[in-house]
Every structure is written in structure tokens, then in C-alpha cells.
Amino acid sequence: MPTRTAAPNATAQPPVLRSERYRVRFDHRGQAALCAQTAGANRFVWNLFLAYNDWSYRVARRARAYGRWTEFPEAQRPLLVDPGRTWQTMYKRFAAIRSGCFDREFQAFLQSPEGSVYADRDLSWLRDLPAAPVRHVLKYLDSAYRRFHKAHAAARADGGALPRRKSDGKLKYFPRRKGRQGGKADGFTIPDQVRMDGHRLHIPRIGWVRLDRGHARYRGCRAKTVRVRKEGTDKRPKWYATVVYEVPADLLKPPARDGALGLDRNVGQATDSEGAVYAQPDMAKLDANIKRKERKAAKARERSRRSGQPLSNRGRRICGQLRKLHRKQKRRREDAAHQHSRQLADTAHTVVIEDLNTQGMTRSAKGTAGNPGTNVKRKAGLNREILASGWGRLERHLDYKAGLVVQVDPAYTSQTCAVCGHVGQANRKTQALFQCTACGHTANADRNAAVNILARGLPLVRQARGAGASARREAIPLGTSTTREPGRRGPPAPVRSGPDGPDRVSNVNHSI
């Protein structure tokens, strides 16, 4: 199928990235087996390089005169390895391992405690699998190391340190070892040179597979990357492909041309300044099923631990059913976030939201052994409800669907009267009722807060959009992202010059 291209236009916007998810249909069982083997190779390579990097870092720290080891002859060099963890370094190491060329450092790693589990394994089977999808997992490992170093540096800057995990003793945010029955589904990525022919996808070394037609809105655009993932059990797996397309801007549904809304996000729902309520789907029955399966899975794991035997067939079946229920729960929440963000984007061009620190709001209240917290169980229940409300998910969808997203300071928005501006804790009579003690204004508490949020964001909207020509829809590109109130969290937004002066608007990462 020919690739869609945008019509030539002097003011054409650059293409953006959008993704679609399809069910993969194999022509024979051999294709499914090769997909499972490629996904397993991703997990194996992750664990192998995680162990090798730990060993190389330990050896490099203990070694002396690091940096002068090249002065020795090849046969007399001390064992001083490069502890680099970048994906370029790991790519070179992977190419050597895949070709069967084990240098002196890797042979020493196989004899170490970290590499002893790989010493008796034949790694030649990696040559039978596609190189690009298998080695691309090392880029994910590099990103995991970068996130860890960033969190470690932030903790050091604050004068503290990262806590250690109880499971493996590593510092928090350090990359974890992937297990066969891990929390995330197995999969692999086709990083480039994606070949698609209508409703078919070509997977290297596996061949052409069929994709369910489904909602193929962007099919025909240029495909950049593909993420293939397995869901379900090993006996009855389901494979899905998430294709990231490069979509011309004129093919996207534009947001509303004008208008602004304030949005107050609460536990279980969100309310805008017009009074519309965006409630989370009712999943009481599904949550009850999840709790019941969790109790059964916990009992099965406890029996396995006491007996010292692997998990029984019934225990594995229960764990598979539990993962299926969690996937169903996630899909429902994701669907609700998409519908709510689309309704907001169709109603108004600009959406003003609170700049909420969700991570800080959901921090545990258990405290320490010397200073234990209070109401720990109630706070844990509140944290679960906040995370289930999907505040961040809704914000991410609004970032690329709405014309402009503005974040403001959330302080006292629920205690301020939208009519006279009086601030007082007594104004909030109940959870749902707001009654001003100064002027007597009565309204729904959430709608009153949304009106206050909108009032705080309107000056930033005028700053971002300007006046005259820059206030028109054509002056704001599709996917214009968040503008923050001055003094709030986050890096400053880059300045984009408009026809009537600079507009402070940040760009969007349209990854998925």
C-alpha cells in the first residue's frame, strides 16, 4: 500500500508519532514459537548484561592504576575492564558474544560468581535469531541505568540516599533482573526498517504475519517501530503488535478552535468548569474478582514455599487468571482516559489543570521504626484510589489531543470562592458542597474549584497564545503541550516566536 503523504503546503506542520495496537495472527505454529524464542532471548540478554555490568563495575572499582592498563603487553595486562554501560558499548559486546568471540574479560566474567550461571551454556543459539530485535533490549537497559543515575544524583543533591530494595538488596530504581514469570509481558522491538504490506507485518527471521484490521486509522502511513508483546499464558498466548506511525498533521483530528475549560481532578472523577463530570468506570465487580484471585494466588505461593516444590498447575492457572484480570482493568482505565480526553479536546481548545505532585501525594505514611506513622491503612487505601483515578494518564492524553494544556498552582483552589475570592477552610461545608461564608455563594465544590483553576490559567493562556493572529487555531500547532505557571515544577518551556511576539509554549513528545 502506498505511503500517505501530506499535501505540499508552505505552512504544513511536521509529522507526529501515533501508535495503533493490533492482534497478531500467525500462519503456523512455527512463527509463534520463533516469536516466543525471540522474546525469551530479550529477557536472557537483559539478565546477561545486567550481571556482566555488575561484575565489570566491581572489578573496575577494585583495580588500581585504572587507565594505564594499555601500557602492558597483551599477555601481561592486568584484568582491568571498562565499566561502561552505554548502549554503544553493550552493542559491541553483544556482537562479539553472538559471533562466539569471547575475549579475556568475558571469559573472566564466566568464571566469576556473577557469570557462573552462564559458564556452561552454549550461546551459539543467538545467531539463529534476528540481531536487531534482540540487541535492542540493551537500549532499554541503558535507559534504565540513566534513570537510576538521575534518581541517585537527585537524592545526593538533597543530602540523602536511595533506599535499598528488600528483594535483591540493590538500590531503588536500579535495573531489576527479569524473571520468566515477571510482572511485565515478554516481547521484543523491531527498531527500524519496518516492512508492512496492507494488513501484514514482516518480522525478521520469522516472516509475514497477519494483523487484525481493527481500528486501522493510521495504516498506510510510514511505520517507524513495532513492539511485539505476548499476553496470556504459555499454553494459550496472545500476541499483539503496537505499530508507531509517522502521521502527517493534516490526518489528525484537530481540537476545538477556541474556548477554555478548567479541570478539577478528584478521586474517582474529574469535573470541568462547565459542570460536566468525567467519572471513572464502575469496576467494583472486577476489583472483587481481583482480590479473590490475589488471595488464592498468595495461598498457592505459600504452599509452594513451605513444600519447597515449584508452583502447582492450579497455582499457575490462578496466577494466569489474575494477570488477565489486571490486563482487563488496565484496558478499561485506558479507554476511559481516552474518552474523557477526547471529550475535553472537542469541547475547548485550552484545558487548565492543576500541577499535582502525584508521587508526593501517594507516598506511604508508615514512617520509620523510630517515628512510625499514623492511619497507615487508611492512607494506603487513599493512595490506591488516587492511583486508580489515572490523573497522569489523563494529563498525558490531553498533552497531544488538546490545543493547549496549562498547569497552575493547586493551592487553595477548593477553599476559594469563585465569586468574591474569599479563602477559608469553612467554605468547604462537605465533600460535595461549597458555601462561601463571606458572600453566601453556593455551588458544587468540584465545579467551584474548576472555575478557580480556569481563572488562574487564563493569564497564562493569553501569554501562550498572544493576541490577534496568534490567538487563532492556525497559529498553534497540533499537539502543543503544557504551559506551567511561573515558579512551578519542571524545566522552563522553550520560547516560540509568533506573529505578535514570543509565545511560551513547550513541545510535545509524541512517542506513543
C-alpha positions as CSV (number, residue, x, y, z in Angstrom):
1,M,0.0,0.0,0.0
2,P,1.5,3.4,-0.9
3,T,2.5,5.7,1.9
4,R,0.3,8.6,2.7
5,T,2.0,12.0,2.4
6,A,0.7,15.4,3.3
7,A,-0.1,17.8,0.5
8,P,2.6,20.3,-0.1
9,N,2.0,23.4,1.9
10,A,4.2,26.3,3.0
11,T,2.7,26.2,6.5
12,A,2.5,22.4,6.8
13,Q,3.2,21.0,10.2
14,P,5.9,18.3,10.7
15,P,4.5,14.8,11.1
16,V,3.9,13.4,14.6
17,L,4.0,10.0,16.0
18,R,0.9,7.9,16.8
19,S,0.5,4.3,17.6
20,E,-2.1,1.6,17.0
21,R,-2.3,-1.9,18.5
22,Y,-3.2,-5.0,16.5
23,R,-3.8,-8.6,17.3
24,V,-1.1,-10.8,15.6
25,R,-2.3,-13.9,13.7
26,F,0.3,-16.5,12.7
27,D,0.0,-18.8,9.7
28,H,1.6,-21.7,11.5
29,R,2.9,-22.6,15.0
30,G,6.5,-22.2,14.0
31,Q,6.1,-18.5,13.7
32,A,4.6,-18.3,17.2
33,A,7.5,-20.4,18.6
34,L,10.1,-18.2,17.0
35,C,8.4,-15.1,18.4
36,A,8.4,-16.7,21.9
37,Q,12.1,-17.6,21.4
38,T,13.0,-14.0,20.4
39,A,11.1,-12.6,23.4
40,G,12.9,-15.0,25.6
41,A,16.2,-14.0,24.1
42,N,15.5,-10.4,25.0
43,R,15.0,-11.4,28.6
44,F,18.2,-13.6,28.5
45,V,20.3,-10.8,27.1
46,W,19.0,-8.3,29.6
47,N,19.9,-10.6,32.5
48,L,23.3,-11.5,31.0
49,F,24.4,-7.9,30.5
50,L,23.0,-6.8,33.9
51,A,25.2,-9.4,35.5
52,Y,28.2,-8.6,33.3
53,N,27.9,-4.8,34.1
54,D,27.7,-5.6,37.8
55,W,30.9,-7.7,37.6
56,S,32.8,-5.2,35.4
57,Y,31.9,-2.3,37.8
58,R,33.1,-4.3,40.8
59,V,36.4,-5.2,39.1
60,A,37.0,-1.7,37.9
61,R,36.5,-0.3,41.4
62,R,38.9,-2.8,43.0
63,A,41.5,-2.4,40.3
64,R,44.4,0.0,40.8
65,A,46.2,2.2,38.3
66,Y,43.0,2.2,36.1
67,G,43.7,4.0,32.8
68,R,47.3,2.7,32.4
69,W,46.5,-0.9,31.6
70,T,47.1,-0.3,27.8
71,E,50.8,0.1,28.6
72,F,51.2,-3.6,29.3
73,P,51.6,-6.2,26.6
74,E,48.5,-8.1,25.6
75,A,49.5,-11.3,27.5
76,Q,50.6,-9.4,30.7
77,R,47.7,-6.9,31.0
78,P,46.0,-6.9,34.4
79,L,42.3,-7.6,34.4
80,L,41.1,-4.0,34.2
81,V,37.9,-3.8,32.3
82,D,35.9,-0.8,31.0
83,P,32.8,-0.4,33.2
84,G,30.9,1.5,30.5
85,R,27.2,0.8,30.4
86,T,26.2,2.8,27.3
87,W,24.2,1.0,24.6
88,Q,27.1,1.5,22.1
89,T,29.5,-0.4,24.4
90,M,27.0,-3.1,25.1
91,Y,26.2,-3.4,21.3
92,K,29.8,-4.2,20.6
93,R,29.9,-6.7,23.4
94,F,26.7,-8.4,22.1
95,A,28.1,-8.6,18.6
96,A,31.2,-10.4,20.0
97,I,29.1,-12.8,22.1
98,R,26.8,-13.6,19.2
99,S,29.7,-14.4,16.9
100,G,31.3,-16.7,19.6
101,C,34.3,-14.5,20.2
102,F,34.9,-14.5,24.0
103,D,37.7,-12.1,24.9
104,R,39.7,-12.3,28.1
105,E,37.4,-10.1,30.1
106,F,34.3,-12.1,29.2
107,Q,36.0,-15.4,30.0
108,A,36.9,-14.0,33.4
109,F,33.3,-13.0,33.9
110,L,32.1,-16.5,33.2
111,Q,34.4,-17.8,35.9
112,S,33.2,-15.2,38.4
113,P,30.2,-15.7,40.8
114,E,28.1,-13.4,38.7
115,G,28.7,-15.3,35.5
116,S,28.9,-18.8,36.7
117,V,25.3,-19.5,35.7
118,Y,26.2,-18.7,32.1
119,A,29.5,-20.6,32.1
120,D,28.1,-24.0,30.9
121,R,25.6,-22.5,28.4
122,D,26.1,-22.6,24.6
123,L,25.3,-19.1,23.4
124,S,25.5,-20.0,19.7
125,W,21.7,-20.1,19.5
126,L,21.7,-16.3,19.5
127,R,22.9,-16.5,15.9
128,D,19.7,-18.2,14.8
129,L,17.6,-15.2,15.9
130,P,17.4,-11.7,14.4
131,A,20.1,-9.5,15.7
132,A,18.3,-6.1,15.7
133,P,15.2,-7.1,17.8
134,V,17.4,-9.0,20.3
135,R,20.1,-6.4,20.8
136,H,17.6,-3.5,21.0
137,V,16.8,-4.6,24.6
138,L,20.2,-3.2,25.5
139,K,18.9,0.3,24.7
140,Y,16.2,-0.2,27.2
141,L,18.8,-1.3,29.7
142,D,20.8,1.8,29.0
143,S,17.7,3.9,29.7
144,A,17.2,2.1,32.9
145,Y,20.7,2.9,34.0
146,R,20.2,6.5,33.1
147,R,17.0,6.7,35.2
148,F,18.8,5.2,38.1
149,H,21.8,7.6,37.9
150,K,19.4,10.5,37.6
151,A,17.5,9.5,40.7
152,H,20.7,8.8,42.6
153,A,22.1,12.2,41.7
154,A,18.8,13.9,42.8
155,A,19.0,12.0,46.2
156,R,22.6,13.1,46.7
157,A,21.7,16.7,45.8
158,D,19.1,16.6,48.5
159,G,21.5,15.3,51.1
160,G,20.1,11.8,51.3
161,A,20.5,8.5,49.6
162,L,18.3,6.0,47.8
163,P,16.8,3.2,50.0
164,R,17.6,-0.4,49.2
165,R,15.1,-3.0,48.0
166,K,14.3,-5.9,50.2
167,S,14.1,-8.3,47.2
168,D,17.7,-8.2,46.0
169,G,19.4,-5.6,48.2
170,K,20.0,-3.2,45.3
171,L,19.3,0.5,45.5
172,K,15.9,1.7,44.5
173,Y,15.5,2.4,40.7
174,F,18.4,0.1,39.9
175,P,17.5,-2.2,37.0
176,R,15.9,-5.5,38.1
177,R,16.6,-8.9,36.8
178,K,13.8,-10.2,34.6
179,G,12.2,-13.4,35.6
180,R,10.3,-15.8,33.4
181,Q,7.0,-15.1,35.3
182,G,7.7,-11.4,35.7
183,G,5.2,-8.6,36.1
184,K,5.6,-7.4,32.5
185,A,4.8,-9.5,29.4
186,D,7.6,-10.8,27.2
187,G,8.2,-9.1,24.0
188,F,10.7,-7.6,21.5
189,T,11.0,-4.5,19.4
190,I,11.6,-4.1,15.7
191,P,13.6,-0.8,15.9
192,D,13.8,0.2,12.2
193,Q,13.3,-0.9,8.6
194,V,9.7,-1.9,9.4
195,R,8.1,-3.7,6.5
196,M,4.3,-3.6,6.2
197,D,2.0,-4.7,3.3
198,G,-1.5,-3.7,4.0
199,H,-2.7,-5.8,6.9
200,R,0.5,-7.8,7.1
201,L,3.7,-7.2,9.1
202,H,7.2,-8.7,8.3
203,I,9.1,-9.9,11.4
204,P,12.8,-10.6,10.7
205,R,13.7,-14.3,10.6
206,I,10.0,-15.1,11.2
207,G,8.3,-13.9,8.0
208,W,5.0,-12.3,7.3
209,V,2.2,-12.3,9.9
210,R,-1.3,-11.1,9.6
211,L,-2.7,-8.2,11.7
212,D,-6.3,-7.8,12.7
213,R,-7.8,-4.9,10.8
214,G,-9.5,-3.3,13.9
215,H,-9.2,0.4,14.1
216,A,-6.7,0.9,11.4
217,R,-6.9,4.7,11.2
218,Y,-3.2,5.3,10.5
219,R,-2.5,2.2,8.5
220,G,-0.8,3.3,5.3
221,C,1.4,5.9,7.0
222,R,5.1,5.3,7.4
223,A,5.8,2.8,10.2
224,K,8.8,3.6,12.3
225,T,9.0,0.9,15.1
226,V,7.0,-2.1,16.2
227,R,6.7,-3.5,19.7
228,V,5.5,-7.2,19.7
229,R,4.3,-8.4,23.1
230,K,2.9,-11.7,24.4
231,E,-0.1,-11.8,26.7
232,G,-1.8,-14.7,28.4
233,T,-0.3,-18.0,29.5
234,D,2.4,-20.1,27.7
235,K,-0.2,-22.6,26.7
236,R,-2.7,-20.1,25.3
237,P,-0.6,-17.0,24.4
238,K,-2.0,-14.0,22.6
239,W,0.4,-11.8,20.6
240,Y,-0.1,-8.1,19.9
241,A,1.8,-5.6,17.8
242,T,2.0,-1.9,18.7
243,V,3.0,-0.1,15.5
244,V,4.3,3.5,15.8
245,Y,3.4,5.5,12.7
246,E,4.7,8.8,11.4
247,V,1.4,10.6,10.7
248,P,1.0,13.8,8.8
249,A,-0.6,16.5,10.9
250,D,-3.5,17.0,8.5
251,L,-4.7,13.5,9.1
252,L,-5.2,14.1,12.8
253,K,-8.4,15.2,14.3
254,P,-7.9,18.8,15.4
255,P,-9.1,20.0,18.8
256,A,-11.7,22.7,19.3
257,R,-10.8,26.0,17.7
258,D,-11.4,28.2,20.7
259,G,-12.7,28.1,24.3
260,A,-11.1,27.2,27.6
261,L,-12.0,24.8,30.4
262,G,-10.7,24.4,34.0
263,L,-10.5,20.8,35.2
264,D,-10.5,19.7,38.8
265,R,-9.3,16.1,39.2
266,N,-10.5,14.2,42.3
267,V,-10.6,10.6,43.5
268,G,-12.7,8.6,41.0
269,Q,-13.7,11.5,38.8
270,A,-12.9,14.9,37.3
271,T,-15.1,17.9,36.9
272,D,-14.7,20.8,34.5
273,S,-15.7,24.5,34.9
274,E,-18.9,23.9,32.9
275,G,-20.1,21.3,35.4
276,A,-19.5,18.2,33.3
277,V,-18.4,15.2,35.4
278,Y,-15.9,12.6,34.0
279,A,-16.3,9.6,36.2
280,Q,-14.1,6.5,36.2
281,P,-15.8,3.3,35.1
282,D,-17.5,1.2,37.8
283,M,-15.2,-1.8,38.4
284,A,-16.5,-3.0,41.7
285,K,-17.2,-6.5,40.4
286,L,-13.8,-6.7,38.6
287,D,-12.0,-5.4,41.7
288,A,-13.7,-8.1,43.9
289,N,-12.6,-10.8,41.4
290,I,-9.1,-9.5,41.5
291,K,-9.0,-9.5,45.3
292,R,-10.3,-13.1,45.4
293,K,-7.7,-14.3,42.9
294,E,-5.0,-12.5,44.8
295,R,-5.9,-14.4,47.9
296,K,-5.9,-17.7,46.1
297,A,-2.5,-16.9,44.4
298,A,-1.0,-15.9,47.7
299,K,-2.1,-19.2,49.3
300,A,-0.7,-21.1,46.3
301,R,2.7,-19.4,46.6
302,E,2.7,-20.0,50.4
303,R,2.1,-23.8,49.8
304,S,4.9,-23.8,47.2
305,R,7.3,-22.0,49.6
306,R,6.6,-24.4,52.5
307,S,6.9,-27.5,50.4
308,G,9.9,-26.4,48.5
309,Q,8.3,-27.5,45.3
310,P,7.5,-25.4,42.2
311,L,4.2,-23.8,41.9
312,S,1.4,-26.3,41.1
313,N,-0.6,-26.4,37.9
314,R,-3.6,-24.9,39.8
315,G,-1.4,-22.1,41.2
316,R,0.0,-21.3,37.8
317,R,-3.5,-21.2,36.4
318,I,-4.7,-18.9,39.1
319,C,-1.8,-16.6,38.5
320,G,-2.6,-16.5,34.8
321,Q,-6.2,-15.7,35.6
322,L,-5.0,-12.9,37.9
323,R,-2.8,-11.4,35.2
324,K,-5.8,-11.5,32.8
325,L,-8.0,-9.6,35.2
326,H,-5.3,-7.0,35.7
327,R,-5.0,-6.5,31.9
328,K,-8.8,-6.1,31.7
329,Q,-8.7,-3.5,34.5
330,K,-5.9,-1.6,32.7
331,R,-7.7,-1.6,29.4
332,R,-10.9,-0.1,31.0
333,R,-9.0,2.7,32.7
334,E,-7.1,3.4,29.5
335,D,-10.3,3.5,27.5
336,A,-11.9,5.9,30.0
337,A,-8.9,8.2,29.9
338,H,-9.0,8.3,26.0
339,Q,-12.8,9.1,26.0
340,H,-12.5,11.8,28.6
341,S,-9.5,13.5,27.0
342,R,-11.3,13.4,23.6
343,Q,-14.4,15.0,25.1
344,L,-12.4,17.8,26.7
345,A,-10.4,18.4,23.5
346,D,-13.6,18.6,21.4
347,T,-15.2,21.0,23.9
348,A,-12.4,23.6,24.3
349,H,-9.1,24.4,22.7
350,T,-7.4,25.1,26.1
351,V,-7.6,22.9,29.2
352,V,-6.3,24.3,32.5
353,I,-5.4,21.7,35.1
354,E,-3.7,21.6,38.5
355,D,0.0,20.9,38.7
356,L,-0.3,17.9,41.0
357,N,2.6,16.1,42.6
358,T,1.1,12.6,42.4
359,Q,4.2,10.9,43.6
360,G,4.3,13.0,46.8
361,M,0.6,12.7,47.4
362,T,0.8,8.9,47.2
363,R,3.9,8.5,49.4
364,S,3.5,5.9,52.2
365,A,2.6,7.1,55.7
366,K,4.1,4.2,57.6
367,G,7.1,6.3,58.7
368,T,10.2,4.7,60.3
369,A,10.8,2.3,63.2
370,G,11.7,5.3,65.4
371,N,8.9,7.5,64.2
372,P,6.1,5.4,63.0
373,G,3.2,6.9,61.1
374,T,-0.5,7.1,61.9
375,N,-3.5,6.0,60.0
376,V,-1.3,4.0,57.7
377,K,-4.0,1.6,56.5
378,R,-6.4,4.5,55.6
379,K,-3.6,6.4,53.8
380,A,-2.7,3.2,51.8
381,G,-6.3,2.9,50.7
382,L,-6.4,6.6,49.7
383,N,-3.1,6.1,47.7
384,R,-4.7,3.2,45.8
385,E,-7.8,5.3,45.0
386,I,-5.6,8.2,43.8
387,L,-3.5,6.0,41.5
388,A,-6.6,4.3,40.2
389,S,-8.1,7.7,39.2
390,G,-5.5,8.0,36.4
391,W,-4.6,11.6,36.8
392,G,-1.3,11.3,35.0
393,R,-2.8,9.2,32.3
394,L,-5.5,11.8,31.5
395,E,-2.8,14.5,31.5
396,R,-0.6,12.6,29.0
397,H,-3.6,12.1,26.6
398,L,-4.5,15.8,26.9
399,D,-1.0,16.8,26.0
400,Y,-1.4,15.6,22.4
401,K,-5.1,15.9,21.9
402,A,-5.9,19.4,23.3
403,G,-4.7,22.5,21.6
404,L,-3.0,23.8,24.8
405,V,-2.7,22.5,28.3
406,V,-1.9,24.9,31.1
407,Q,-0.8,23.9,34.7
408,V,-1.4,26.1,37.6
409,D,-0.7,26.1,41.4
410,P,-3.4,23.9,43.1
411,A,-3.1,25.6,46.5
412,Y,-6.5,26.7,48.0
413,T,-8.4,26.2,44.8
414,S,-11.0,24.1,46.7
415,Q,-11.3,26.7,49.5
416,T,-11.6,29.9,47.4
417,C,-14.9,31.4,46.4
418,A,-15.2,31.7,42.7
419,V,-17.4,34.8,43.0
420,C,-15.8,37.0,45.7
421,G,-12.4,35.4,46.1
422,H,-12.8,34.7,49.9
423,V,-10.4,31.9,51.1
424,G,-11.4,29.9,54.1
425,Q,-11.5,26.3,55.2
426,A,-15.0,26.8,56.5
427,N,-16.2,27.4,52.9
428,R,-16.0,23.7,52.1
429,K,-19.0,22.5,54.1
430,T,-18.9,18.9,52.8
431,Q,-17.1,17.0,50.2
432,A,-19.6,18.0,47.5
433,L,-21.0,21.4,48.8
434,F,-19.2,24.7,48.7
435,Q,-20.8,27.7,50.6
436,C,-18.9,30.9,50.9
437,T,-19.0,32.3,54.5
438,A,-18.5,35.9,53.1
439,C,-20.9,36.3,50.3
440,G,-23.1,33.2,50.6
441,H,-22.3,31.8,47.2
442,T,-23.3,28.1,47.0
443,A,-22.1,25.7,44.3
444,N,-20.8,22.2,43.7
445,A,-17.4,22.1,45.4
446,D,-15.6,20.5,42.4
447,R,-17.1,22.9,39.9
448,N,-16.2,25.8,42.1
449,A,-12.6,24.6,42.2
450,A,-12.6,24.1,38.4
451,V,-13.7,27.7,37.9
452,N,-10.9,28.9,40.2
453,I,-8.4,26.7,38.2
454,L,-9.6,28.3,35.0
455,A,-9.3,31.8,36.4
456,R,-5.7,31.1,37.4
457,G,-4.8,29.8,33.9
458,L,-6.4,32.5,31.7
459,P,-3.4,34.9,32.1
460,L,-1.1,32.1,31.0
461,V,-3.4,31.3,28.1
462,R,-3.1,34.8,26.9
463,Q,0.7,34.7,27.4
464,A,1.0,31.5,25.4
465,R,-1.4,32.3,22.5
466,G,-0.8,36.0,22.3
467,A,-3.4,38.3,20.6
468,G,-4.7,38.8,17.1
469,A,-3.4,36.3,14.6
470,S,-1.5,34.1,17.2
471,A,-4.8,33.5,19.0
472,R,-6.3,31.7,16.1
473,R,-6.2,28.0,15.8
474,E,-3.8,28.1,12.8
475,A,-1.1,29.8,15.0
476,I,-0.9,26.9,17.5
477,P,0.5,23.6,16.1
478,L,-1.3,20.3,16.7
479,G,-0.1,18.8,19.9
480,T,1.0,22.0,21.7
481,S,1.8,20.9,25.2
482,T,1.9,22.1,28.7
483,T,2.5,25.6,29.8
484,R,3.3,25.9,33.6
485,E,2.6,28.7,35.9
486,P,5.8,30.7,36.7
487,G,7.5,29.2,39.8
488,R,6.0,25.7,39.3
489,R,7.8,22.4,38.9
490,G,9.5,21.4,35.7
491,P,12.0,22.9,33.2
492,P,11.1,26.3,31.6
493,A,9.3,25.9,28.3
494,P,11.1,27.0,25.2
495,V,10.0,30.2,23.6
496,R,8.4,30.0,20.2
497,S,8.1,33.2,18.3
498,G,4.6,34.0,17.0
499,P,3.4,36.7,14.6
500,D,2.6,39.0,17.6
501,G,5.6,38.3,19.8
502,P,7.1,35.3,21.6
503,D,4.7,32.6,22.9
504,R,6.0,30.4,25.7
505,V,4.8,27.0,24.7
506,S,6.6,23.7,25.1
507,N,6.8,20.9,22.6
508,V,5.3,17.5,22.9
509,N,7.0,14.2,22.8
510,H,4.5,12.3,20.6
511,S,6.1,8.9,21.3
512,I,3.0,6.8,22.0
